[in-house]
């Protein structure tokens, strides 16, 4: 039997390897702790692999993986076309893919304040599908849903807004662990907070994941060949996650040192991509690694409610990227060019450049943005003074406050879990989160929570 995986699969498929002992893959777990995702085919177990994207996988009669062979190679073969030609092709391809994927059905469209979902909205506006748009904002956070509501209104879509409330995680953490297998930390998928409400809406999801990577630079200008590994390492690794990973590596008595191990893994992954252009090479690496192993993980949450469709995951979109000059992909040029075709949509605030929009974001610099920055700071300070601290990150809703702390500690200081990861290590990192700097140390705390849930689920009777 042979299973073929697409260039960027919408789900993970796991398989057993023959003649490999069923033991914990501690090195892979350390990578997971440092970055928030597993690399390549790694899982928690040495005999279990996640089938690689863009490969044909051959199995024996017992369903064990024999070998995997590439069916696609990332490349950079730019055609000699003008920007206007590339833009026309991009819009035509996005329209074709969306039309085929939704196939006249009702569409459920998550709208953000960014460009990817707005690009989908502009295409869907011209199709005949009924569209049910929604967005969410953090309780006491930036009202992102207000931007999305404007986009939906311009396009004539139904719209529903959700507020992600404090402490939602603890009521659904077991369900989330079942859905994503604990292959992602629990602080990111805020859609889990409104899963029951999403199940009440009818249609197929159209998700804009990974458009922001495909249609942007792979690296900043000026990066040279000798700096690629260092650049990728810094992008992948959470500094305090690295501290925890190194601590666990030493506790488990693994050979060598963790940082050298991870750098070697990155170097190996980059060498497999036969592309000279640095930006295109790193974009491909990102897609193979954290596109597949991080972004894809929580697509399973949407699937719990309804079928999903993903225009930017389509093979044709990945192949299209390989043929477009880097200068046209850089700085979101194609997406911006497309959105500027509709003046009203382009004039709606671009959240990443707020308060500016797609037409005037180039002036988002001093002194033009000073009044907004000052006003925004006063609003945050005033909100905190009134007892409602401004929320910018999902973990703030889950880890801060007395009730959240009690729930978090129940997992971190679980007796069974502490047999695997000592309480002393956990207390050290949790105290740094509480007393040193919550922002960087939120990542290792989140990883410890994820490992605790996973360990308790897999070692109940041992």
N, C-alpha and C positions, 0 to 999 in steps of 0.2 A: 504494500500500500504506500502511496505517495501523497503527501499533503503539500500544496503550494501556498506559500504566504505572500501577500502583496508587499509592495515597497514600504508601506506604512500601515500595518494591520489595525483594524478597529478594536481588536480584542487580543488577549494573550492566550496562547495555547500551550499547555504544559505536557511534557512527556517524560517517561522514565528512560534511563540509559541502562544498557546491559552491562553486567559484570562490574558495577560500581556499588560500593557499600553505602547503605543508607545511614549517613552521618551528617551532622550539621556542617554547613559550609561557612565556617567562622570567618574566613577571609572575605567572602562575599558579604556577609552581614556587616563587617566593619566598613566596607565600601558604602553599603546602604546607610549606615549611621552617619558617615561623613557627608554624603551627597543628598540623601533622601530618596534614592532609587538604586536598583540593582543594575549592574552593567551586563552587556552582552546577553548570554543565555543564563546567567546566574539566578539561583533561587536560594531559599534557606537551606536546601539539602543538596549534597553532592551528586546524588543519583537522579535528581529531578531538574529538568532544564525548561526554560521558556523558549519556544521555537523562534529562531531568528527571523527577522523580516527579510523579504526579497530572496527567499531560499525555497528549494524543493527538498522536502524532508522524507526520507525513506524509512519505513518501519518493517520489522520482522513479523512473523505470524502471531507472536505474542503481544504485539503492540508496542514493542520496545524500539527506540530510535536507533537506527543503524548508522546513517550518515545524513549530512545536509550539504546541498550544493547550491551555489548562488544562481539565481535566475535573472538578476539585474545588477548592474554595476553603476554606482553613481559616477557621473562624468561631468566635465565642463566643456561643451562644444558649442560656443556661442555662434549664432548665425549673424550674417551681415544684414541686419534690418534696422530701420529707424525706430526711434522711441514710439512714434505714433503707430507704426505697424505692430510693435510689441504690445502696446496698449489695446489695440483693436483685437488682437489675438487673445489676450488675457480676458477681456470682457466677454468675448464670444465663448471661450472655454468655460469660464465660471458660469455663464448662463446655461450652456449645454449640460454641464455636470449637475447643476442644481435642478434643472428641468427633468433630467433623467432620474435623479435620486429621489425626488419628491413625487414624480409621476402623477401629477394631478391631485394628490392627496392633501388633506389638511396638514399644515406645517406648524410645528411648535418652535418658535425662534427665541433663544436666549439672547437678549440684547444687552450690550455693555456700552460704556462710553468711548470705546475704541474704534478701530477701523475694520476688523475682520467681520464682525457680525453686521456692521453698518453696510459693508460691501454686499453681504448676502441680502440685506433688506432692500438695497437699491435694485438688485436683480429680481427679487420676489415681488417687488412693487409692480413690476411689468408683467408678471405671470398671472395666471388665473387662480392659483391656489389660495384658499382661505388661510390666513396666517394669524396665529395666536402668539403674540409676543409677550415676553415677561422679562423682568429684571429684578435684581435684589441689591439691597444696601445693608451695611452693618448698622445695628442699633447704635445711635449716637455717633455715627460715622458720616462720611461724605455721601450725599444723596445721589449716588450714581444713577438710580432709577429715574431721576428727573430728566437726565440726558436721553436715556433710552425711551422714555415716554414721548419726548419730542420727535424722535426718529420714527417711532411707531405711528404717531399722529400724522406726520407728513406722508407716510406710506399707506395710511388707511387701514392699519392693522388693529385688531383687538389688543388690549394691553392689560397686564396685571402686574402689580408691584408687590414684592415681598421684603419684609424687614427681618434680617437674620439676628435673632435675639441671643442674649447672653445665656451661656450654659446649655445650649441646645444639644451639645455633643453627648452628654451623659445619658440621655434618653434613647439614643440611637447608636451608641458606639458598638454594641454587639452586632447589630444589623450591618453596620458599615464594615466591620471586620469580616463578616461572611461575604459581603459583596465584593470587596477588593482584596480579600485574602491577606490583609495586612502588608501589601506590597507598596503602600504609600502611607506616609504619616497622616494623621487624622485632622490636621489643622487647615488643610487646603479645600477639600470639597464641600463648599458651603451649600451646594444644592441638596445635600443630605438633609439639611434643616427643613426643606420644603418638599421633600419627596412625596409625601402623601397628597399634598395639594397638586403637584404636577401629575400625579396619576389620574386626577379628575379631568384633566384637559385631554382632548382627543387629537390625535395626529401623529406625525413622525417628526422627531427632533431633527433640526438642521443645525449642526454644531460647527462653529468657526475655528476650532482648535488648530494651532500650528501655522495659521496664515501669517502671523507676525514674524515667524522665523523664516519661512520660505521666501517671503517678500521683504527682506531686509538684508543688510550686510551680515556676513558671517563673522567678520572681525572689524574692529575700527580701522580707519585709515592709518597707514604707517606701520602696521604690524609686519615683521619680516619672518622668514622661515624659521630662524633660530628661536623665535619667541612663541611659536604656536603652542607647544606643550605647556609652557608656563601660563599662557593665556587661558587655555582650556581648563587647566587645573584650577585656576582662580575662579573661573565661571562655574565649575562643577561643585566645588567644595565649599561647605559652610565652615568658616574658621573654627567655631566652637564645636561643630560636629566632628571636625578633624581631631580636636583635643580628646573628645570622648572615644573616637575610634582608636586612637593611639593608646588610650588607657585600657580599652578592652583587649586590644591586640596583645599588650603586655600581660594582662591578667590571664588570658587564655594561653599564653606561652607560645605564640606563633613565631615561626622563623623569620629572621630579618627584622625590618622595621616597616610599619604600615605605609608611610609616605612614599618610600621607594617602591613598594609594591604597587601602589595606586598609579604612580607616575609611569611605571613600566606597562601597566594595563592601558593607559592613555596612549602611550607611544605605539603599542602594538595595534590598537584600534585605528590610529591615524595612518599607520603604514599600509593598512589594507585598502585605503582609499586612494586610488591612483589618479589624483588630480593635482596639477601644479598650482593652479590659482588658489591662494590661501583662503580667501573668503568663501569660495565655493566648497573647498575641502572641509572647512570647519562647519559650514552649514550642513553638509552631508553627515559629518560626525555627530552633530547635535541631533539630527533626525534619527539616525541609527540608534543612538544611545538614549538620551533622555526624552526624545520624542516618543520612541517606542516604549521605553521602560518607566517613564514618569507620567507623561501626559495621557497615554493610553490607559493607564491603570484605572483611573477614576471615571472613564467613559462607562464602565460597568454600572455606575449609579444611575445614569440616564437610562440605560437599558432596562433597569428595574421597573421603569415607568412605561416606556414606549420604545419602539424601534428607533434607531438612530441613522442619520445620514451625515456625511462629512465631506464637503467639497474639497477641502485642502488636503485630505488624506487620499484622494483619488489618484490612482497610478498616473493618469494623464497629467495631473497637476505637477507631480514630481518630475515627470519626464519633460514637461514644458520648462520648468525651472532650469534644467540642465542645458537648455538651448538658448537661454536669454543672456545677453551681456550683463555682467555684474553691475555696470553703471546704471542699468535700468531697474535692477532689483534693489539697489542701495537706497536707504532712507525712505522706504515704503513708496517709492516714486510711482509705481504702477497702480497701487491701491489709491493713492492720493489723486492721480490723474483720472481714475475711474470715478471716484466720488465727486470730483469737481464738475463732472458732467451734469450733476443735479445741484444747482446753486443753493436750494433750500436746505438739503441734507448737509452740504459742505459747510454751511454757516452755523450749524449746531455745534456746540462746544465739543472739542476733542479732549477727553478727560485727562490724558497724559500731558496735554499742553494747556490745561485750563488756566485762565478763562478764555483762551484763544481757540479758534476753530481751524478747520482744514485750509481755509483760504488765507488766514493771517498768522498762523502759528510761528512763522519765521521771526516775528517780533517778540516772541516769548523770551525776553532778556531784559536786563537793566537798560534804561530806567522804565521801560514800558510796562513791565510786570510788577513793579514795586508797589503800586496802590493795592493790587489784588493780594500780594503776599502779606502786606501789613494788615489788611482787613481780615484775611483768613486767619492770621495768627491771633488777632484780638478775639475772633469768634471762638477759636479753640480754647483760649485762656478763659474766656467768659463762661464757656460750657463747663470747663473743669471747676471753676469757682462755684458754679451752681450745683456741683455734685454729680455731674454727668461727663466724666472724662471722655475726650474725643477718641474714638476707636478707628485705627487705620489698618489693623491686621487681625486676621481671623482668630489667632491664638489669644488675643486680648479678651475675646468673648468667652473663651474656654478655660483659661488658666487663672485669670485675675478675679479676686473677690472670694469671700469666705466659703461660700458653697462650692465654687469651682475647686478651690484648694483641697477641700475635704474629699471630693470625688477623685481628683488627680492623685492624691496621696494613697487612696485605697488601691490604686493600680501600681504606683511606683513602689510602695512598701508592702506589696503582697509577699507573703512568706515563701510561697513556692517559687515565684519569680526571683526573689533574692538569693535562692540557692544557685541560680545561674549567673546573675549579675549582682555582686555584693551590695548590700545596703550602703556601705561606706562610699562606694563610687557614686551611687545614686544621690545620696545626701550631699556630697560634694558639689555635683552639678546643679542640683535643685537649689541649694543655698546660694550658688553664684547667680542663678536666675532671680532669686528673691532679693538678694542683697548687693550684688555687684552691678549687673546690667541685664535687665530682662530681655531686651531686644535680641542680642546675639545668642544668649543662652536659652531662648525659647526653642531653638531647633534641637539641641540635645535633649531637652526635657520632652519634647514632642516625640523624638525617636525612642526614648526610654518608655514612654507610654505605649507606643506602637509595639515595641518588643515585648512588653508585659502582656498586652492583650494576646499577641500571637503565641507566646510561650504558654500561657494558661490554657489557650484553646488546643494546643498540640501536646501538652504533657499533663493532662488532667489526672490520669491514673497512675503516673509514675512518681 
